[in-house]
Amino acid sequence: MTMSIVKDAREGRSPRDGRARLMRGALELLGERGYGETDLRQAAERGDAPRGSIYHHFPGGKAELVRAAIEGRATGLAALLEQSLAEDGILPTLDLFARSLAGPKDREPAQIGCSIAALALAPPEETELHTAAAAAFSRLERIIADALIREGVKAAQAPAVAALIMSAAEGALIRARALEDRGAIAESMSGLRSLLEPVLEVPARD
């Protein structure tokens, strides 16, 4: 048993909790700085995890950590999407989805960014990271496409509309970061809502 795991036990934290803390720290750094500037030690510090536990939980190092973090992030976003879409429908979910992609609410506007997109922008040789990002985007788009079909969009068109929603949400984050204005996210999603309302069978919800 390593010293870091002993320390976790003394503080009432399980080794699994240390893994989750590392993943949380990595996600925050990915969104703020991108893959290239995400540092393992800083990820541990940001997640309040012992630095000595990094290679215990992720022997493959940085690439293994960020892949696991993104898989977990996609699972969380998928659950959020499914619940909101089931309860409120597509239109009210748009702004929630984009804001969720942006990361923590207290993140400075100049640091807004999507951790999934950060993997997509990793160096060309990091093909496994690109694959992980593509899988996360595809998973979320399938959930959106299913909801679009329920709300009147033709099945043949729903995947393309879902891809448009994803692209618009990611673009909204980039624009908000450039403007250093979190309100730009809601502005972009409002424009997208106005485009989608005519093609949905359900009335627009406030």
ABEGO torsion letter per residue (X at the ends): XBAAAAAAAAAGBBAAAAAAAAAAAAAAAAAAAEAAABBAAAAAAAAGBBAAAAAAABAAEAAAAAAAAAAAAAAAAAAAAAAAAAAAEAAAAAAAAAAAAAEBAABBAAABBBAAAAAAABBAABAAAAAAAAAAAAAAAAAAAAAAAAAGBBAAAAAAAAAAAAAAAAAAAAAAAAAGBAAAAAAAAAAAAAAAAAABABBBBX
